Amino acid sequence: MLIDDLNIILSTYDSDSNEYIISRFVIDNWKTINDIKKKTVLSQIGVSISTLSRFVKKLGFKDFTEFKSCIFKEMSSIPAIQNNEKDNINDSLKENLKGVKRIIIIGDKASITPLFVYKNLFYNIGIDLDIKLHFGDTIEVLDKCCLTKNDTVFFISLFQSYLSFAVSHYIDFVEIEDYLCKKGILCTFIGEIDHYLYANSKMKSCVNFQYDSYSMQIYALCQLFENIYNNIKNNKNGIIIK
């Protein structure tokens, strides 16, 4: 799907690249995209007509009109998510979600790829689900995010392949928490965390699904983010959550 291609670009390309700039504009303006002329797009995002044409053709479309029609159709057909009777959001996580405008997700590819399907759903309630697939040093990645107090950060490692925070990762753990605490940014760790590290954590916001099978770990992660979506949506609509 075109949405998937654009979201991959937003998660892997530098924010000053032409591909990122075009993708961001299209996602941000999808509701009116069919009424926006090519000249307007070019003037607003500052790329050449040849750059836009190459981008559209690289994604498999013959022209910008066909491209616009496809993104509008896909974004308009995103299914709704129903409230789940079993809410697996703990109190510390609910606190981290208050007033949030952007959710930054960092983790290993195997763990966080399933969350791409939720990017546009969150976007439609005013939340930027910023998923980082291409990363190196964690602090460097966070620096590039230009963090604000309206952000919350998730570190996800379901299969202990990245940021699992065993004892051997103690220094990384301390540096990341100190960095975020100084900026007043709340964070949540999803996955198994060493008991010693958790006991010495400043934030103590951790979710461990306690499932042995990969399929159940992924299911629980997706269910968690559906509940996060509903929690934020209900709060925006003034619905009291008991």
N, C-alpha and C positions, 0 to 999 in steps of 0.2 A: 504494500500500500504506500501511497505517496506520503501520508502522514508519518509512517515509520521511517522513510528515507530522510525526511526533514528533521525528525527528532534525533536521528543518528548524527546528522550534520551539526545540530545544536549542541550535542553532547561530546563531540570529538574534535570539532574544528575550532581554531582560535576565533575569538569574538570580533577581531578586526578583518577577518577573511571575507571575500566577496560571497562565498557560499553561505557563511553564517549570517551575514547581513541580509541577504535575500530571504533566507529561510525564516529569520526572525520577523521580518516585515510581513511575510505572507501569513504566518501563524497569528501575528498580532492583529491583522486586518482581514481575517478570513470572512467575517460576516458581510463585509462590503466589497470583497475582492473582485466580484464580477462587474462592479460599477467603476472600478479604478482603471484608468487608461494606462497604457504602457509608459507614456511620457511622464505621467504623474509619479509612477513608481521610480523611474530613473532619476527624476529630480529630487525625490525625497530620500533615496538611499545612496545616491551618488555613484552608481555604476554605469558602465556604458551599455548601449543596446546590444553590442556583440557579446558582452559578458553575460547579460541576462539571457540571450538566445542560447548560448552554449550551456548555461546552467539548466535551462528548460529541456533542451535536447538530450543532455546527459542523463536526465531523469526519465527519458523515454517519451517525451511529448513533442509533437510537431511544431507547436507554437505556444505563445503565452496564453492565448484564449483557451486552448484545450487544458493547459496546466491550471488556470484559474478555476475552470469548471470542475475539475477533478478535486481540488483541495476543498472547494465549497461543499461539494457533495459528500466527501468523506467526513468533514468536520460536522456537518449537519446531521449525520447519521450515527453519531456516537451514542451508544445506549446509556440509559440511566442506571444508576446503582441504587438498589433498595437498601433501606436500613436493615441491619442484621440484628436479630434479637440478642445474640451473644456478643457483647462489646469487649474486645480484648485490649482496650487501651487503659493502661494503668494511670494512676493519679499524677505521677511525675511527668508522664508523656502528655497528658491533657494540659498540664501547666505550661509545658514547652510549646504548645500549639496556640496559646492565647495571643491574638493579635498578629499571628504570623502572616507574612506576605510572600515569602519564598522558602521552599524546602530544598536544601542542598543534600544530595545523596552521593556518598563516596563509598566504594567497595569493590570487590572483585567482580569480574564480568559475569561469572556463573550465578552470583547471588542477585545482582541488581538488574540484569537484562529484562526479567519478567515485568518490571515496573514501568517500562516504556509505554505500555498500553494505557497507563493512567495519566500520562503527561497532559494530554489535551482535555481530559475530564477535569483535572485540577485547574487547568488554565481557564476553563469556562466559569469557574467560581472565583476567579481573580488570584489564583495561587500559581506561582511559577515553580514547577517541579523540576529542579535543575539537577540532572543526572550526569555524573562525571565518569565516563568510560575510559577516557585517555588521561592517565595521571602518572605522576612520578612521585616526587616528594610531597607528602600530604600537606605540609605547611605552605609549600609553594602553590599547590592547587587552591588552598583556601585564600591565599593572598590575591590570586587572580579573580576570585569571586567577588572582591570588593564588599565584604560583609557589612551588614547593618544590623541594628537591634530588632529589625522586623524579620530576620532570618532565623531558621533553626536548622541544625545539621544532623544528618543521620549517617553513622558508619555501619555498614552492613557486611557481615561475613558469616554466612550460614554454614559454610563448609570449611572454615578455618584456613582458608587459602590466602586471606589478606586481612590485616587489622583484627586478627582473632584475639590479640592481647593476652597471649600466654605470658608467663613470667619473663621470658626472654625479650618481650617487647615493652618492658616496663618504661624505659627511657622515652620511647615513642609516645606511649600513653600519657606520660607526665607532660611532655612538650606540647602535645595537641591540646590537652585540657587547659594548661596554663595559657596557651595562645588564645583559646576561645574565651576563657574566663576574663582575661584582660580586656577583651572587646565586648564583654557582656552578651556573648552568643551562647544560647543553650544548645546542648547536643544530646543525642540518644544513640546508644550502641545496641545493635541488633545482632545477636549471635552469642556464642559462649565466651564468657569473660572469666579470667582467673579470680578466685575468691579474694586473694590478697589485693589484687589491683582494684577490685570493686570496693573492698573495705576502705581503701585509701583514696577513692575517687571523690572529687569535689562535687560532682553533679549527681552521681548515683542514679542515672536514668539508663536502665538497661533492660532489654527484652530478650529472653531466651525461650524459644518455643518448645524445647525438650522433646523433639521428635527425632527418631533414628533415621527414618527414610528421607531421601531428598525430596520426593514428591510432596510429602506432608510439610516439610520445611517451606517449600515454595508456596504451597497452598496457604499456610499460616501467614506468610509474609504478605501475599496479595490480600488476604482477608483483613490483615491489620491496616493496610493502606486504604481499603474500602471503608473501614471504620473511621480512619483519620479523615477521609474525604467527607463522610457524613457528619462527623463531629464539627468540622470547620463550616460546612454548609449550613448545618442547623444553627450554629452560633451566629452566622451572618444573617440568618433569617429570624433571629430572636426566639428560636425554639428552646425551651428549657429542657435540658437533658438530665434525667434523674439518675 
